[in-house]
Amino acid sequence: MTTDQPANPAPIDALLRHFGDLRDGNQFGHVTRAGKESAFATAAELLDAPATRVLEELNTHLLRGTGQVDATGLHRDERGGPLAAWLLAWPEQRAARLAPVSIIATYGTGFHHPHLRGATVQEWPLNVATPEHAEELVPVLRTIAAGDLHNLVFQTGGDWRIIPAMVPENPHDQKASA
């Protein structure tokens, strides 16, 4: 069966999976903390190559190869939750006593499911003077919008029902709860 609807951009599919997990009370089918931590370990392993690649790209193109990418591997944070991080450090950053560029996967002890974050990310530079410049930012814009939408659900205490796509349009429609 074909559909006229375009495929969802990646961040939207990720958010739908996320909100579905909140709705269903599971993480990829796991309902126990141990099961969810097992799924997190798999996710951290799957993230290793892309996270390393992204940091190596920054090192090559912005740091002239002076940086070093390190992965912490899966370990426990100070509160006991599993964590994995990929870090890019370079001489000038260390001399300025700044945190390395970081991609952090964490499953905090008080959380229903894991999250990604950086060491400092709150602002993204806006340098747009042409339509092409604006289009270059589409992946960043999607990421910012998806992160904001996630955080709005988080601010409600995880109430996924604020996302209309997660609530059936009528009680007999099972599409949104599948």
SVG drawing of the C-alpha trace seen along z (x, -y; Angstrom):
<svg xmlns="http://www.w3.org/2000/svg" viewBox="-14 -38 62 45">
<polyline fill="none" stroke="black" stroke-width="0.4" points="0.0,0.0 1.4,-3.4 0.8,-6.6 0.9,-10.2 2.5,-11.4 6.2,-12.1 8.5,-10.2 9.2,-11.9 12.6,-13.6 14.8,-11.6 14.3,-13.8 10.5,-13.4 10.7,-9.6 13.1,-9.7 10.6,-11.9 7.7,-9.6 9.6,-6.6 10.5,-8.6 6.9,-9.7 5.7,-6.2 8.0,-4.9 6.6,-7.4 3.1,-6.5 3.8,-2.7 6.0,-2.9 8.9,-1.0 12.2,-1.5 12.3,0.6 10.0,3.1 11.9,3.2 9.9,2.2 12.5,3.0 15.4,0.8 17.8,3.7 16.2,4.2 16.4,0.5 20.0,0.3 20.7,3.2 19.1,1.3 21.1,-1.8 24.3,0.3 23.4,1.3 22.5,-2.3 25.9,-3.5 27.7,-0.9 25.7,-1.9 26.6,-5.6 30.3,-5.0 31.1,-5.2 28.8,-8.2 29.8,-10.2 33.5,-9.6 33.0,-10.5 31.3,-13.8 34.1,-14.8 36.8,-13.7 35.2,-16.0 35.5,-18.9 39.1,-18.0 40.0,-17.8 38.1,-20.8 38.3,-23.3 41.2,-22.2 43.6,-21.3 44.0,-17.9 45.4,-19.1 42.7,-17.6 42.2,-14.1 38.9,-12.2 38.4,-10.0 35.5,-7.7 34.9,-7.0 33.1,-3.7 30.1,-2.7 30.5,-3.4 28.4,-4.7 28.0,-8.4 28.3,-9.6 24.7,-8.8 24.9,-5.3 23.3,-5.8 25.0,-4.5 26.9,-7.0 29.0,-7.0 30.8,-10.1 32.8,-11.1 35.2,-14.0 37.3,-16.2 40.1,-18.0 42.9,-20.1 45.8,-22.2 44.1,-25.7 40.9,-24.3 43.0,-22.7 45.1,-25.9 41.9,-27.9 40.6,-25.4 37.5,-24.7 35.4,-21.5 36.1,-19.5 33.5,-19.3 31.3,-16.5 28.6,-14.1 27.2,-12.5 24.7,-9.6 23.3,-9.3 20.5,-7.3 20.1,-9.1 18.9,-7.2 15.7,-9.2 14.8,-9.1 12.4,-6.9 14.8,-6.6 18.2,-7.8 19.1,-11.2 21.9,-12.8 23.5,-16.1 26.6,-18.2 28.8,-19.9 27.7,-23.4 25.1,-23.5 22.4,-26.2 23.2,-28.6 23.9,-27.9 25.6,-30.6 23.3,-32.3 25.3,-33.4 22.8,-33.4 23.0,-35.8 21.8,-33.6 19.1,-31.0 21.9,-28.4 23.1,-29.4 19.6,-29.0 19.2,-25.5 22.6,-24.4 21.1,-24.8 18.1,-22.5 19.6,-19.6 20.5,-22.0 17.1,-23.6 15.5,-20.1 17.7,-19.2 16.9,-22.4 13.1,-22.1 13.1,-18.4 15.1,-19.1 12.7,-21.8 9.7,-19.6 11.2,-16.9 11.9,-19.4 8.4,-20.7 7.1,-17.1 9.7,-16.8 8.4,-20.0 4.9,-18.4 6.4,-15.5 6.5,-13.4 2.9,-13.9 3.2,-12.7 -0.5,-13.6 0.5,-17.2 1.7,-15.8 -1.4,-15.4 0.3,-12.7 0.5,-10.5 -3.2,-10.7 -5.8,-8.9 -8.0,-11.4 -10.9,-9.2 -11.0,-6.5 -11.3,-3.8 -8.2,-4.9 -5.4,-2.6 -2.8,-4.3 -1.3,-6.6 -1.2,-3.9 0.4,-1.2"/>
</svg>
